């Protein structure tokens, strides 16, 4: 009888702990342009430039700032982050995901205009860590109908 009680308490504690971990969903998906109908390049710029993705599709947990283009992790955890870019008129694209000022991963494409590249990675983030996409100097990124996107979600709190 004591072991049954112990198992019931253990299961209840695990269920409450799991529920507490997932109580705050965190996910964001944004596209570079706010208008699907207008096709255009962003860039080239003379310097490395933080891209501000204007169309917010999802922003659970309010971690993405549409004014700065920066995602701030609201909770410590394991996140999956990805971004896709479409090459502009020059046919050349080179951009990177930056975490707190450090280049984490990049995309590159020089095939032809409107080709695209994608990269993603699981990242352990502390609450307050910042992520953004930088378009390197003299590069372009094209968007229309959500071709260039930046997304991430909390896989598991830590």
C-alpha positions as CSV (number, residue, x, y, z in Angstrom):
1,X,0.0,0.0,0.0
2,X,2.8,2.4,0.8
3,X,4.5,1.7,-2.5
4,X,1.2,2.5,-4.4
5,X,0.9,5.8,-2.5
6,X,4.6,6.6,-3.3
7,X,4.0,5.9,-7.0
8,X,0.8,8.0,-7.1
9,X,2.7,11.0,-5.5
10,X,5.6,10.5,-7.9
11,X,3.4,10.5,-10.9
12,X,1.5,13.5,-9.7
13,X,4.7,15.4,-9.0
14,X,6.0,14.5,-12.5
15,X,2.8,15.7,-14.1
16,X,2.8,19.0,-12.2
17,X,6.5,19.5,-13.0
18,X,5.9,18.8,-16.7
19,X,2.9,21.1,-16.8
20,X,4.9,23.9,-15.1
21,X,7.7,23.5,-17.7
22,X,5.4,23.8,-20.6
23,X,3.1,26.5,-19.1
24,X,4.8,29.3,-21.2
25,X,5.0,28.3,-24.8
26,X,7.7,30.1,-26.8
27,X,7.7,30.2,-30.6
28,X,8.1,32.8,-33.3
29,X,7.9,32.9,-37.0
30,X,8.5,36.1,-39.0
31,X,8.9,37.0,-42.6
32,X,11.1,39.8,-44.0
33,X,8.3,41.8,-45.7
34,X,5.0,42.9,-44.3
35,X,3.2,42.9,-47.7
36,X,2.9,39.7,-49.8
37,X,2.2,41.5,-53.0
38,X,5.3,43.7,-53.2
39,X,8.5,41.9,-54.2
40,X,11.7,43.6,-53.3
41,X,15.3,43.3,-52.3
42,X,16.7,44.4,-48.9
43,X,20.2,45.7,-49.5
44,X,22.8,46.0,-50.5
45,X,24.0,48.0,-47.5
46,X,27.5,49.4,-47.0
47,X,27.8,47.7,-43.6
48,X,26.6,44.5,-42.0
49,X,22.9,45.1,-41.2
50,X,20.5,43.5,-38.8
51,X,17.4,42.4,-40.7
52,X,14.1,43.5,-39.3
53,X,11.5,40.8,-40.2
54,X,8.2,42.8,-40.4
55,X,5.5,40.2,-40.8
56,X,4.9,38.4,-37.6
57,X,3.1,35.1,-38.1
58,X,3.6,33.7,-34.6
59,X,5.1,35.3,-31.5
60,X,4.1,33.1,-28.5
61,X,5.9,34.4,-25.4
62,X,6.5,37.8,-27.1
63,X,10.2,37.1,-27.5
64,X,10.5,38.7,-31.0
65,X,10.7,42.5,-31.3
66,X,9.3,43.6,-34.7
67,X,11.0,47.0,-34.2
68,X,14.5,45.7,-33.9
69,X,14.4,42.3,-35.5
70,X,15.8,40.7,-32.3
71,X,14.5,37.6,-30.5
72,X,15.1,37.6,-26.8
73,X,14.8,34.3,-25.1
74,X,12.2,34.7,-22.3
75,X,13.2,31.5,-20.5
76,X,16.4,29.4,-20.3
77,X,16.1,26.3,-22.4
78,X,16.9,24.3,-25.6
79,X,15.6,26.1,-28.7
80,X,15.5,25.2,-32.3
81,X,16.2,28.2,-34.6
82,X,16.2,28.5,-38.4
83,X,16.2,31.1,-41.1
84,X,15.8,31.0,-44.8
85,X,16.8,33.7,-47.3
86,X,16.1,34.2,-50.9
87,X,18.9,35.7,-53.1
88,X,18.1,39.1,-54.5
89,X,18.7,40.5,-58.0
90,X,22.5,40.2,-57.7
91,X,22.1,36.4,-57.2
92,X,24.3,36.5,-54.2
93,X,23.2,36.0,-50.6
94,X,25.3,35.8,-47.4
95,X,23.7,36.2,-44.0
96,X,24.2,34.8,-40.5
97,X,22.4,34.1,-37.3
98,X,24.0,36.1,-34.5
99,X,23.7,35.2,-30.8
100,X,24.7,38.0,-28.4
101,X,27.1,39.4,-31.0
102,X,28.7,36.1,-32.0
103,X,28.2,34.4,-35.5
104,X,26.5,31.1,-34.8
105,X,25.6,29.8,-38.3
106,X,25.1,31.2,-41.8
107,X,23.5,30.8,-45.1
108,X,25.2,31.4,-48.5
109,X,24.0,31.2,-52.0
110,X,25.4,32.5,-55.3
111,X,23.6,30.4,-57.9
112,X,21.2,33.0,-59.4
113,X,18.6,35.5,-58.3
114,X,15.7,34.2,-56.3
115,X,17.5,30.9,-55.3
116,X,17.4,30.3,-51.6
117,X,19.4,28.8,-48.7
118,X,18.3,27.6,-45.2
119,X,20.1,26.6,-42.1
120,X,19.0,25.8,-38.5
121,X,20.4,24.6,-35.3
122,X,19.4,23.5,-31.7
123,X,20.8,26.1,-29.3
124,X,21.0,26.2,-25.5
125,X,19.9,29.7,-24.5
126,X,19.9,31.6,-21.2
127,X,16.9,33.8,-20.4
128,X,17.8,37.2,-22.0
129,X,20.0,35.8,-24.8
130,X,19.5,37.7,-28.0
131,X,19.3,36.3,-31.6
132,X,19.1,38.2,-34.8
133,X,19.9,37.7,-38.5
134,X,22.7,39.9,-40.0
135,X,22.9,40.5,-43.7
136,X,26.6,40.9,-44.5
137,X,27.7,44.1,-46.3
138,X,27.1,44.3,-50.0
139,X,24.6,41.4,-50.0
140,X,20.9,41.3,-50.8
141,X,17.9,39.3,-49.5
142,X,14.7,39.1,-51.5
143,X,11.2,38.6,-50.2
144,X,7.7,38.2,-51.4
145,X,5.0,36.0,-49.9
146,X,7.2,34.9,-47.0
147,X,10.2,33.5,-49.0
148,X,12.7,34.9,-46.4
149,X,11.8,33.9,-42.8
150,X,13.3,33.6,-39.3
151,X,11.8,31.2,-36.8
152,X,12.4,29.5,-33.5
153,X,10.8,27.6,-30.7
154,X,11.5,26.4,-27.2
155,X,12.0,22.6,-27.4
156,X,12.5,22.2,-23.6
157,X,13.0,24.5,-20.6
158,X,16.2,23.9,-18.7
